[in-house]
Amino acid sequence: MIQLDNISKRYGQHPALSNVSFSMQKGEIIGLLGVNGAGKSTLMKILSGIITPDSGKISFFGKDFFSDTLNIKKQTGYLSEDNPLYEDMYVREYLEYVTGIYNANKKNIPYIIERTGLDKEYKKKIKTLSKGNRQRVGIAQALVNDPVFLILDEATSGLDPNQRESLNNLFIELSKDKVILFSTHILQEVKEICTRLVLLNTGKLLVDKKITEIESVEQIFHTLTNENEHEL
């Protein structure tokens, strides 16, 4: 289990997160929602070890997150929204490079290439790929170390419906023995693959419920969006 307790983060005078607490279990796909500026990216960067909070605690399967960050990073896969890639590398070359950083087993690369639909692309340079296939490379690099915790920020952005469906099926399969935090603006995806919804608003945790307990994901999110637009 991954447990967050009162995580807070400020940028200058702006509170990005305010006392956010919730837990995540293996077998779950947690849909992380919120309008722009809600604190989603800050939360994911904290959980990936890129930045540290100003206050609060995180327990990662019984270990203190901030005293064992390096080892925890080795058990985490992260796809950021901007999906930075080394464009002059070939796809397989890049995946081997990332695998080497993690000191993981390169024998898993062909399997990851096949599962992420890069069978026909792995011999190409990344800069020649379509946006959808670049996104697949980003997902593949997040999987090379066989992470226990998978953080996906807009993972299916730029994919066509068939590509999105195949990868969502992969995420569902992977979630059996992983914790997956899945940020998306596509509400249909939340209903189709997520088991829980965590909704942030202006850095605060507004909703944490199982999908089965929510009558309408769209209504919750659209109400929030309208409220924020009214405030602006």
N, C-alpha and C positions, 0 to 999 in steps of 0.2 A: 504494500500500500504506500502511496505517496500522499503525505499530509501537509497541507499549507495552513499555517496559523498566523493570522494577523499580519499578512504581508503588506507593507506600505512602501511607496516610492514617490519621491518628488523630483521634479526638474525645476530648479529655482523655486519660485513661489507656486508653481503649478503642481497639484497633487495628481500623479498618474495612477496610483493605486492607494486605496485607503482601507487598511485592516481587512484584507481579503482572506477568507478561510474556507477551505473545502478539501475533500479527499478524493483520491482516484485509485481504482482497483484494477488488477489484471482482469481481462475479459470485458472491459468497458471501452467504448468509444465516446468520449465526452465532447459534445459540440460546444465550442466556445464562440459566443455571439456577442455583438455589441456594435453600435454605430461607430464611425470614425472618431477617435479620441477617447474611446471607452476604457482603454488600458490593456487591450488584448495583446498587442505587440510587446509592450513592456513586460507583461506577465510571462509570455513565451520566452523572451530573452533572459529573464531571471531563471526560469526553469531549465533553460539550456546552458546556464552557467556563463552567459556572455556578460551580464551585468549583475550587480548585487542590490538587494533591497536596502532601504534605510533602516527598516526594522522588521521583525517577524522571524518565524522559524519554518523550516521545511524538513520533514523526515522522509528519507528515501529508503523504503523497505527496512526501517529500523535504524538507518544510519543518518547522522546529522549531515545535511546537504552541504553546508558551508565549511565543514572541517574535512570533508572527503570529496571535494568537488571534482578533482581530476579523475578519480576512479568512477565517479557517477557519470561524468561526461562520456566515458568509454562505454557506458551502458545506455546511452541516449542517442537517438537519431533525430536530426532537426532539419526541416525544410523551411527556410524563411520565405517571406512573401516575394522578395526581390530575386530569389533563386540565383545567387552569384555562381558563375561557372568559369572555368578556364577555357575560353573559346578556342584557343589554338591547339588544344589537346583533342585527340580522338576519344570517342565515348569510352571504349574499354580502357584505354590508357588512363583516363581521368578516374574511372572507378577503381583501378588498381592503385592509383596514387592515393586516393582517399582511404582505401583499405589499408595501405601501408602506414598511414598516419595513426590509424587505430590499432595497428599491429594485429589485424584480424586475418582470417583464413581466406586467401585469394581463390581457393577452390570453389567458393560460394558464388563467385561473380557470374559464371554462365547461368546459374539458376536465377539470380536476380535480374539479369538481362532478359531472360525468358519471361519471368513473371511480370516485369514492368513493360513488356511489349517492345523491347528495343532490339529484337532479333535481326531486323534489317537495317538498323541504324548504328550498331556498335563499332563498325569500321569507319564511320564518318567523323569528320571534325565537328566539334560542337557548334561552331559558328555557322555551319551550313544547315543546321537543323531548323525545323519549324518550331514555333512557340510551344505547341503541344508536346513535341518530342523533347524539347529542352526541359519542359516540366517533368517529363518521365525520367530524364537523367537526374534531375534534382531529387526525385523520389527514390531512385535507385541508390544515390549516394547516401541517403538517409538510412538505407537498409543494410549497407555493406558490413556493418559490425554486429548485425543481428541484435538490435537494441531491445532492451526490456521496455523502455519508454520512448515512444515515437511522437514527436511534436510536428504537426503538419499545418502550416500557415497558408491557406488558400491553395491547397495541393492540386486541385483539379482545374485551376484557372487556365483558360486557353485550350482546354480539351473539348473535342466534340462529344455528343451524347454517348456514342459507343465506347470511346476511350474512357469517358468518365465512369460509365457503368462497370467496365472491366477492372478499373483500378479501385472503385468502391467495393467490389466483390473481394479484391485482394485485401483491402483494409479490414473487412469483416473477418476474413480468414485469419489474418495476422493478429487480430484482437483477442484470439482465444488464449494466447499466452503472453500478451503485451498490454501495456497501458497506452492508449492512443488519445492524444489531445488534438482535436480537429477544428481549426478555425475556418469558417466559411461564411460567405454572404448568400449562398444558395440554400434557401430554406428547405427545399425539397430534399436535398442531401441530408439535412439534419434528421428529417422524418424517416428517411430510408435506411440510414446506416448507424445513426447515433443511438446510444442507449440512455444518455443523459444530456441535459442542456444546462450549461452554465452561462448566464447572461450578465455582462458587466455594463454599468452605466456610470459615466464620469468617475471611473476608478473604483466604484463600489460594486459589490456582489449584489445583484438584484434578484436573480432567480437561480436556484440549484435544485432541479427536479428531474426525475426519470421521465423519459419521453412518454411513457404510458400514463403518466399522471397529468399530462398537459393536454387540454382539449384542443387548443389551436396554437401551434408554434407561430404561425403568421400573425395572429391577433396580438400576441405578446410583443413580437418584434415591431410590428407596425405601430402599435400604441406607443411604444418607446420612441420610435423614430419621429412620430408626430409631436410628441411632447418636447423632444429636443429641438425640433424645427420651430416650435412655438416659442421656446425660450430664446432662440437666436433672433 
